[in-house]
Amino acid sequence: MESQLELIEKSFDEHYSNWVYEALDDLPDNFTITDPCISGHPIVFASRGCLRMFGYSKEEVVGRNGRMFQGEGTCRRTVMQIREAIREERSVEVSLLNYRKDGTPFWMLFRMSPVFSEEDGKAINFVAVQVPILRKPRHSRRSLGRDEFCSCQDGITREILLGSCRKEVSLDSIVESNRCTSLDSALGAEKGVEVDELCGASEPEKQKASTAINNILSVLTQYGALRRKSVSGKRCTVERIGISNSALLTSLGRIKQSFVLIDPYLPGMPIVYTSETFLKLTGYARHEVLGQRHRFLSGSETDSSALLQIAECIQNSKPCKVRVLDYRKDSSSFWNQLHISPIRNAFGKIAYFIEVHMDENSANEQDGQKLNPELKQLGAIAAAKVAVRSATMGSGSSS
């Protein structure tokens, strides 16, 4: 836990001047800043307004994932929208039901934007602005007290919050909820209530969120420049990400396994080659993979100990085998039987690291085949090593 806190403390110091904390504290907006490069994607900064709004102290928030503000009534479809935006390193704006420390639910406009390093084009932070959605109280013939009727943004799932009975339900499953039986009578009396508009933010609220994002990005850009670390709210185009050796590309293309090559000498250790089988396994397009950090398939449920094992393997330049939970582009998860190994050139210097991926379910289905799936993975590693050595045989000297 101490190492995690140390990483969080160093998160800002690596990219921004120390004065950035004071500048961010002066902003009146409710926002958090997270670091996707740290395991668990924790909050590394929370504004004073955000802490007051949720009722937490700084010590209770920093180091934890933003999921801490969600509850049983939070729309899971909306949460998946946010997770997908994080994986794709893009902005997102949604209406979200969150909870204060005392358990009080409230609707807010959630606007999140990535912060990119202009050095390597990678997302180093995400800025999330929270603007409470103000609504006029709606009255009917029957008073609902604290009860609130709301809908997810897609207009399909409806959630009902009744006092202390915070259980996420849909209209089809209300009767089956033993703990929320009082919902039946409430719904019967309030069928005429229009719920879709209750969750929508007004244009002034959307403008407030947009302005807040711009102000925060302006501060980060300014204090990043003082640290000589240029950052931006827009991804810069990174050139020369990939392999230009045509002979090597041809040889790698003959390997019919799911794998990627990582360049350990470029900032962020990006992926510089991906096989067609890897694209089929994960659902990504080639341009979405090249330049990504090598562990971009990790997600919220990925075991941090597995990630640590992978990092130690690469740091010590040793091969390893890891079973890790990864995520495809469509957010579906799969157990990945992952083999990692350094690949040396003709002169004994490490040129790349190879990651060979295999869906565990697919591997089990192939058990009856003549060649064991694990042996296929080891064969892919061997073939890649031969390809790299052959391509570099006449490209220089070992002196």
C-alpha positions as CSV (number, residue, x, y, z in Angstrom):
1,M,0.0,0.0,0.0
2,E,2.9,2.3,0.7
3,S,4.3,1.8,-2.7
4,Q,1.0,2.7,-4.2
5,L,0.8,6.0,-2.3
6,E,4.3,6.8,-3.3
7,L,3.4,6.3,-6.9
8,I,0.4,8.7,-6.4
9,E,2.6,11.3,-4.8
10,K,5.0,11.1,-7.7
11,S,2.3,11.2,-10.3
12,F,2.0,15.0,-10.5
13,D,5.6,15.6,-9.7
14,E,6.7,13.8,-12.8
15,H,4.6,15.9,-15.2
16,Y,3.8,19.2,-13.5
17,S,5.5,21.8,-11.4
18,N,4.9,21.6,-7.6
19,W,2.9,24.8,-7.9
20,V,0.1,23.0,-9.8
21,Y,-1.6,22.0,-6.6
22,E,-2.1,25.5,-5.4
23,A,-3.4,26.6,-8.9
24,L,-5.8,23.7,-9.0
25,D,-7.0,24.4,-5.5
26,D,-7.9,27.9,-6.6
27,L,-10.4,26.7,-9.2
28,P,-14.0,26.7,-8.0
29,D,-15.1,23.6,-9.9
30,N,-15.9,20.1,-8.7
31,F,-13.4,17.7,-10.3
32,T,-11.0,14.9,-9.8
33,I,-7.9,13.9,-11.7
34,T,-6.9,10.3,-12.1
35,D,-3.8,8.5,-13.3
36,P,-4.4,5.5,-15.7
37,C,-0.7,4.6,-15.5
38,I,-1.0,3.5,-11.9
39,S,-2.6,0.1,-11.1
40,G,-6.3,0.6,-10.3
41,H,-6.5,4.0,-12.1
42,P,-6.7,5.9,-8.7
43,I,-7.7,9.5,-8.0
44,V,-4.5,11.6,-7.6
45,F,-6.2,14.9,-7.0
46,A,-9.6,16.0,-5.8
47,S,-10.7,19.6,-5.8
48,R,-12.1,21.3,-2.6
49,G,-15.5,21.7,-4.3
50,C,-15.6,18.0,-5.1
51,L,-14.7,17.0,-1.5
52,R,-17.4,19.3,-0.1
53,M,-20.0,18.0,-2.6
54,F,-19.4,14.4,-1.7
55,G,-18.7,14.9,2.0
56,Y,-15.3,13.2,2.0
57,S,-11.9,14.3,3.2
58,K,-8.9,14.4,0.9
59,E,-7.4,11.3,2.6
60,E,-10.5,9.3,2.0
61,V,-10.5,10.0,-1.7
62,V,-7.0,10.2,-3.0
63,G,-5.7,6.8,-3.9
64,R,-9.2,5.3,-4.5
65,N,-11.0,4.6,-7.8
66,G,-13.8,6.9,-8.9
67,R,-16.2,3.9,-8.4
68,M,-16.3,4.9,-4.7
69,F,-18.9,7.5,-5.6
70,Q,-21.3,5.0,-7.3
71,G,-24.0,2.9,-5.7
72,E,-26.7,0.4,-6.3
73,G,-28.8,2.9,-8.2
74,T,-26.0,3.9,-10.6
75,C,-26.9,2.9,-14.1
76,R,-24.5,0.2,-15.2
77,R,-24.9,1.0,-18.9
78,T,-23.6,4.5,-18.2
79,V,-20.7,3.2,-16.2
80,M,-19.8,1.0,-19.1
81,Q,-19.8,4.1,-21.4
82,I,-17.3,5.7,-19.1
83,R,-15.1,2.6,-18.9
84,E,-15.1,2.4,-22.7
85,A,-14.1,6.0,-23.1
86,I,-11.2,5.4,-20.7
87,R,-10.0,2.4,-22.7
88,E,-10.2,4.4,-25.9
89,E,-8.7,7.5,-24.3
90,R,-11.4,9.9,-25.4
91,S,-13.8,12.3,-23.8
92,V,-17.3,11.4,-22.6
93,E,-20.3,13.3,-21.1
94,V,-23.1,11.5,-19.3
95,S,-25.7,12.0,-16.6
96,L,-24.8,9.9,-13.6
97,L,-26.4,9.0,-10.3
98,N,-23.8,9.2,-7.6
99,Y,-23.8,9.0,-3.8
100,R,-22.5,11.3,-1.1
101,K,-20.7,9.8,1.9
102,D,-23.9,9.9,4.0
103,G,-25.6,7.7,1.3
104,T,-27.6,10.5,-0.3
105,P,-28.1,10.0,-4.0
106,F,-28.0,12.9,-6.5
107,W,-27.8,13.3,-10.2
108,M,-24.9,15.1,-11.8
109,L,-23.4,15.8,-15.2
110,F,-20.2,13.9,-15.5
111,R,-17.8,15.2,-18.1
112,M,-14.4,13.5,-18.5
113,S,-11.4,14.3,-20.8
114,P,-8.0,12.7,-21.2
115,V,-4.7,14.6,-20.8
116,F,-2.1,13.6,-23.3
117,S,1.7,13.8,-23.1
118,E,3.0,15.5,-26.3
119,E,6.2,13.5,-25.9
120,D,4.7,10.1,-26.7
121,G,1.0,10.8,-27.3
122,K,-0.2,8.7,-24.3
123,A,-3.0,9.6,-21.9
124,I,-1.3,10.4,-18.6
125,N,-4.3,11.7,-16.7
126,F,-8.1,11.9,-16.9
127,V,-9.9,15.0,-15.7
128,A,-13.5,14.4,-14.5
129,V,-15.8,17.3,-13.8
130,Q,-19.0,16.8,-11.8
131,V,-21.8,19.4,-12.1
132,P,-24.9,18.7,-9.9
133,I,-28.0,18.7,-12.0
134,L,-30.6,21.1,-10.6
135,R,-34.2,20.1,-11.1
136,K,-37.5,21.8,-10.1
137,P,-39.5,19.6,-7.7
138,R,-42.4,17.8,-9.4
139,H,-45.7,17.4,-7.5
140,S,-48.5,15.0,-8.1
141,R,-51.7,13.9,-6.3
142,R,-49.6,11.6,-4.2
143,S,-46.6,12.8,-2.3
144,L,-43.5,10.6,-2.8
145,G,-41.4,12.3,-0.1
146,R,-37.8,11.3,-0.8
147,D,-38.6,8.9,-3.6
148,E,-37.1,9.7,-7.0
149,F,-38.1,8.2,-10.3
150,C,-35.3,8.3,-12.9
151,S,-34.1,6.6,-16.1
152,C,-30.8,5.8,-17.6
153,Q,-29.7,7.9,-20.6
154,D,-30.6,5.3,-23.1
155,G,-34.2,5.4,-22.0
156,I,-34.4,1.6,-21.5
157,T,-33.4,0.9,-17.9
158,R,-35.4,2.6,-15.1
159,E,-34.2,2.8,-11.6
160,I,-36.3,3.5,-8.5
161,L,-34.8,4.9,-5.3
162,L,-37.0,4.7,-2.3
163,G,-35.6,6.2,0.9
164,S,-33.1,3.7,2.4
165,C,-34.1,0.9,0.0
166,R,-31.3,1.5,-2.5
167,K,-31.7,-1.4,-4.9
168,E,-31.3,-1.2,-8.7
169,V,-34.3,-2.6,-10.4
170,S,-36.1,-2.5,-13.8
171,L,-39.7,-2.2,-14.5
172,D,-39.8,-5.9,-15.3
173,S,-38.3,-7.0,-12.0
174,I,-40.2,-4.8,-9.5
175,V,-42.6,-7.6,-8.5
176,E,-39.6,-9.9,-7.8
177,S,-38.0,-7.5,-5.4
178,N,-38.8,-8.7,-1.9
179,R,-37.0,-5.9,-0.2
180,C,-38.8,-3.2,-2.3
181,T,-42.4,-4.4,-2.4
182,S,-43.6,-0.9,-1.7
183,L,-42.5,0.1,-5.2
184,D,-45.5,-1.6,-6.8
185,S,-48.0,0.7,-5.2
186,A,-45.8,3.7,-5.8
187,L,-45.5,3.0,-9.5
188,G,-49.2,2.2,-9.8
189,A,-50.0,5.7,-8.5
190,E,-47.4,7.5,-10.6
191,K,-47.6,6.0,-14.0
192,G,-48.2,9.4,-15.5
193,V,-44.9,10.8,-14.3
194,E,-42.6,11.7,-17.1
195,V,-39.2,10.5,-16.0
196,D,-36.9,10.8,-19.0
197,E,-36.3,14.5,-18.6
198,L,-35.4,14.3,-14.9
199,C,-31.9,13.0,-15.6
200,G,-31.0,15.4,-18.4
201,A,-28.6,18.4,-17.8
202,S,-29.5,21.8,-18.9
203,E,-27.4,23.7,-21.5
204,P,-26.0,26.1,-18.8
205,E,-24.9,23.0,-16.8
206,K,-23.3,21.5,-19.9
207,Q,-21.5,24.8,-20.6
208,K,-20.3,25.0,-17.0
209,A,-18.8,21.5,-17.3
210,S,-17.1,22.4,-20.6
211,T,-15.7,25.6,-19.2
212,A,-14.4,23.8,-16.2
213,I,-12.6,21.2,-18.3
214,N,-10.9,24.0,-20.4
215,N,-9.8,25.8,-17.3
216,I,-8.3,22.7,-15.7
217,L,-6.5,21.7,-18.9
218,S,-5.1,25.3,-19.2
219,V,-3.6,25.0,-15.7
220,L,-2.1,21.5,-16.4
221,T,-0.7,22.8,-19.7
222,Q,0.9,25.8,-18.0
223,Y,2.5,23.9,-15.1
224,G,3.5,21.0,-17.3
225,A,5.5,23.5,-19.4
226,L,7.3,24.6,-16.2
227,R,8.4,21.1,-15.7
228,R,9.4,20.9,-19.4
229,K,6.7,18.3,-19.9
230,S,4.3,19.4,-22.6
231,V,0.7,18.1,-22.2
232,S,-2.4,18.7,-24.1
233,G,-6.1,17.9,-24.2
234,K,-5.7,16.6,-27.7
235,R,-3.6,13.6,-28.8
236,C,-0.6,14.4,-30.8
237,T,0.4,12.2,-33.7
238,V,3.4,10.0,-32.8
239,E,5.5,9.2,-35.8
240,R,7.8,6.2,-36.3
241,I,5.6,3.9,-34.1
242,G,5.9,0.6,-35.8
243,I,8.5,-1.6,-37.7
244,S,9.8,-0.3,-41.0
245,N,12.0,-3.4,-41.9
246,S,10.0,-5.0,-44.7
247,A,11.8,-8.4,-44.3
248,L,11.0,-8.5,-40.6
249,L,7.4,-7.6,-41.3
250,T,7.1,-10.4,-43.8
251,S,8.6,-12.9,-41.4
252,L,6.4,-11.8,-38.5
253,G,3.3,-11.9,-40.8
254,R,3.8,-15.7,-41.3
255,I,3.3,-16.4,-37.5
256,K,-0.3,-17.3,-37.1
257,Q,-0.7,-16.6,-33.4
258,S,-2.1,-13.7,-31.4
259,F,0.9,-11.6,-30.3
260,V,2.4,-8.1,-30.1
261,L,5.9,-6.7,-30.0
262,I,6.8,-4.0,-27.5
263,D,9.7,-1.6,-27.9
264,P,11.3,-1.1,-24.5
265,Y,13.3,1.9,-25.6
266,L,10.4,4.2,-26.6
267,P,8.6,6.2,-23.9
268,G,5.8,4.2,-22.4
269,M,7.0,1.0,-24.0
270,P,4.5,1.1,-26.8
271,I,3.3,-1.7,-29.1
272,V,5.1,-1.5,-32.4
273,Y,3.7,-4.7,-34.1
274,T,0.5,-6.6,-33.8
275,S,-0.6,-9.8,-35.5
276,E,-3.8,-10.2,-37.4
277,T,-4.9,-12.9,-34.9
278,F,-4.4,-10.5,-32.0
279,L,-6.8,-8.0,-33.7
280,K,-9.4,-10.8,-34.1
281,L,-9.0,-11.8,-30.5
282,T,-9.4,-8.3,-29.1
283,G,-11.7,-6.6,-31.7
284,Y,-9.4,-3.6,-32.2
285,A,-8.2,-2.2,-35.5
286,R,-4.5,-2.1,-36.2
287,H,-4.2,1.7,-35.9
288,E,-5.9,1.5,-32.4
289,V,-3.3,-0.9,-31.2
290,L,0.0,0.5,-32.5
291,G,1.4,3.0,-30.1
292,Q,-0.7,1.8,-27.1
293,R,0.9,0.9,-23.9
294,H,1.6,-2.8,-23.7
295,R,-1.0,-3.4,-20.9
296,F,-3.8,-1.5,-22.5
297,L,-6.1,-4.6,-22.4
298,S,-6.1,-4.4,-18.6
299,G,-9.3,-3.2,-16.9
300,S,-11.0,-2.6,-13.5
301,E,-11.0,-6.3,-12.5
302,T,-7.5,-7.1,-13.6
303,D,-5.4,-8.4,-10.7
304,S,-2.7,-5.9,-9.8
305,S,-0.4,-8.8,-8.7
306,A,-0.5,-10.2,-12.2
307,L,0.5,-6.7,-13.6
308,L,3.3,-6.5,-11.0
309,Q,4.6,-9.9,-12.2
310,I,4.5,-8.7,-15.8
311,A,6.4,-5.5,-14.9
312,E,9.1,-7.5,-13.0
313,C,9.5,-9.9,-15.9
314,I,10.2,-7.0,-18.3
315,Q,12.3,-5.1,-15.8
316,N,14.5,-8.2,-15.2
317,S,14.5,-9.2,-18.9
318,K,13.2,-12.6,-18.2
319,P,10.4,-14.7,-19.8
320,C,7.3,-15.5,-17.8
321,K,3.8,-17.0,-18.1
322,V,0.8,-15.2,-16.5
323,R,-2.9,-15.9,-16.3
324,V,-4.5,-12.4,-16.4
325,L,-8.0,-11.1,-16.9
326,D,-8.1,-8.8,-19.9
327,Y,-10.7,-6.9,-21.9
328,R,-11.7,-6.7,-25.5
329,K,-12.7,-3.5,-27.3
330,D,-16.4,-4.4,-26.7
331,S,-15.6,-4.5,-22.9
332,S,-16.1,-8.2,-22.7
333,S,-13.5,-9.9,-20.5
334,F,-11.5,-13.1,-21.0
335,W,-8.9,-15.0,-19.2
336,N,-5.6,-14.5,-21.1
337,Q,-2.9,-17.2,-21.0
338,L,-0.1,-14.7,-21.6
339,H,3.5,-15.6,-22.4
340,I,6.1,-12.8,-22.4
341,S,9.7,-13.1,-23.5
342,P,12.5,-10.7,-24.5
343,I,13.7,-11.0,-28.1
344,R,17.4,-10.3,-28.8
345,N,18.8,-9.1,-32.1
346,A,21.8,-10.8,-33.8
347,F,24.2,-9.1,-31.4
348,G,22.6,-10.2,-28.2
349,K,20.9,-6.9,-27.4
350,I,17.2,-6.9,-26.4
351,A,15.3,-5.5,-29.4
352,Y,11.7,-6.2,-28.3
353,F,9.5,-8.0,-25.9
354,I,6.9,-10.3,-27.3
355,E,3.5,-10.9,-25.7
356,V,1.7,-14.0,-27.0
357,H,-2.0,-14.0,-26.0
358,M,-4.5,-16.8,-25.9
359,D,-8.1,-16.9,-24.7
360,E,-8.3,-19.6,-22.1
361,N,-11.7,-20.8,-23.3
362,S,-10.4,-21.2,-26.8
363,A,-7.3,-23.0,-25.5
364,N,-9.5,-25.5,-23.7
365,E,-11.5,-26.2,-26.9
366,Q,-8.3,-27.0,-28.7
367,D,-7.1,-29.5,-26.2
368,G,-7.9,-32.4,-28.6
369,Q,-5.6,-31.1,-31.3
370,K,-2.3,-32.7,-32.0
371,L,-0.2,-29.6,-30.9
372,N,-0.8,-28.3,-27.4
373,P,-1.9,-24.6,-27.3
374,E,1.0,-23.7,-25.0
375,L,3.5,-25.3,-27.4
376,K,1.9,-23.2,-30.1
377,Q,2.6,-20.1,-28.1
378,L,6.2,-21.1,-27.4
379,G,6.6,-21.8,-31.1
380,A,5.4,-18.3,-31.9
381,I,8.0,-16.9,-29.6
382,A,10.7,-19.0,-31.2
383,A,9.7,-17.9,-34.7
384,A,9.7,-14.3,-33.7
385,K,13.2,-14.6,-32.2
386,V,14.5,-16.2,-35.5
387,A,12.8,-13.4,-37.5
388,V,14.4,-10.6,-35.5
389,R,17.8,-12.2,-35.5
390,S,17.7,-12.8,-39.2
391,A,16.6,-9.2,-40.0
392,T,19.4,-7.7,-37.9
393,M,22.2,-10.1,-39.1
394,G,23.7,-7.7,-41.5
395,S,22.6,-4.4,-40.0
396,G,25.7,-3.6,-38.0
397,S,28.5,-4.9,-35.8
398,S,28.5,-6.2,-32.2
399,S,31.3,-4.0,-31.1
